[in-house]
């Protein structure tokens, strides 16, 4: 029997309710939310259970929703792929702005190491028990997290750029 979105949803609901919720299909991909406390357990089940077999971590990324409630301002998104049945899923865990922290999945997927470090580097999301959680692309001395929406897109204090080269001068600007 082939793995379908319906089977995945039924299995997870039976195994993890109320830790999983808000199932929906977007572009033929099942997406759902996991309580942050259960994230490691759910992803471990998705990887190790023979009926699920999500053997590949495609992506880990962060999202900042500054207009959401305080307890849902950050989100960590995981894309998992079952190569045998060619099924992909999206797993989301919302985190509070006061403590954007979730368990690392590096013990399950070694490839999460770099992706979690990048998410920390740009959003400040803490991955507990990560083997080396430190900045990976930005300077270690940086005190901000540049993809949080509280920071401007451009540095207004820059003196080395000339707006004429970016089409930002003239009568139509």
N, C-alpha and C positions, 0 to 999 in steps of 0.2 A: 504494500500500500504506500502510495506517495504522500509525502508530508505536505499538508496544505495549511493556509492561514487559519482555517477553522479548527483544525486539529491542534495547532499550536495554542490558539486562544483557549480552547476547551481544556487542554492539558494544564496550562499555566493557571487558569482559573480554579480548576479542581485542586491543584497542588498548593497554590499560594494566595488564594483569596483570604484577606483583603489587602495583601501586600502588592498586588498588581491591579491596575485599573485603567480606564479610559482607552480601551482597545479601539482602533480604527484602521481603516485601510487608506493609504495615500500612495497613489501611483503604483498600485498592485503590491505594495509592501505593507505588512502588518507593523503597526507602531503601537506602543503602549507605555504606560508609566509604571515605575517601580518605586516603592517607598525606599528612601536612601538607606535605611537600616537593613533592608533585605536585598540590596543590589548584588552584593557578592554571591549570596546564596542562589539567587535567581539565575545569574549569569553562569555560575558553576553548573547548575542543573541543565541550562540550555546547552552547555558544552559537553557535559559528561553523560547525560542520559542518552542511551542508545536510540530512543525514539525521536529525540531532538537533534543531536549531533551537529550543533553549530560550531564547527571546528576551526573557523577562521574569523578573526577580528579584523574588519575592514577599516574601522575608523573610531576614534574617540575625539570628541570635541566639546567645547563649552559654548554656552549662549548666555547673554545677559539680558534680562527683561526688567529694566528699571521701573516700569509702570505696573508690574504685577505686585501682588501682596508681598510683604516682607519675607514670608516663608517660602516664596517661589520665585525669587528674583534671579537665581542662577539655575542653570540646567546643564547636566552632563549627558551627552547623547552618544550612544554606542550603536554601531552598525555591525551586525553579525551575519555570517554567511555559512549556510550548510552546503558544501560543495557537492555532496552526494545526490541531494534532491534539488539542488540549485534554487534554494530558497533564501531570501534575505529578510532580516527584520531590523527594526529600529527600537531601541530601548532607551527610555528617558528617565532620569532621576532629578527631581527638582530639589534645590538646596536653599536654605535661608541666607539672606544677605549678611546676617550677623555671624554666621558660622558655615561658610561654603566648604563643607568637608564631606568626603565620601571614601569608602574603602577602596584601595588600589586593587586592580584585577591583574597586575603583573604576574602573580603566582599562577594564574590561569592561562594568560596569553603573554608571552615574553615581549611581543611586539607592542604591547600597551605601554611599555617603559617610556619610549620617546614621545608617544602621543599624550600620555598623562603629564609629562614634563612640559610639553608645549602648552597644554591647557592650563597648567599652573602658571607658566610664564606669562601668558597673555590675559588670563582671567583671575588669577589668584585663588583658584579652586585647589584645596588641599586634598591630596590622595594619601590617606592614612596607610602606613606600613609600606609605602613606596621605597624601593631600595636606594634611591638617590634623587630625591625630589629637590631639584634646584633648577635655576634658569637654564634654558638650553639655547635660546636664540638671542635674547636681550642681555645687556650687561648685568653682571651680578649686583652692581651698585644701584640699579634702578629701584625706585621705591614705589612706582605705580605699576598698574597692569593695563597695558595700552588698548586692549579690546573691550574694556568696560566702557559703557556708554556715557559715563560721567566725565570722560576725557574728550577734549575737542579732537576733531579729525586732523587738524593741522596745527602746527606750533605757530601761534600768532606773533611770537617774538623773533622769528627767523629773519635775519637780514641778508641771507645769501640767496634768496630767490627773487626773481623779477617777474611780477604778474604779467608783463607784456609777453613773456614766452609761453604762458599758459592760456592765452586768449581772455584775460580778465581785465582788459582795459578797453576803452573806446566807448562809442555812443550806445552800443547794445548791451553793455554789462550792467 
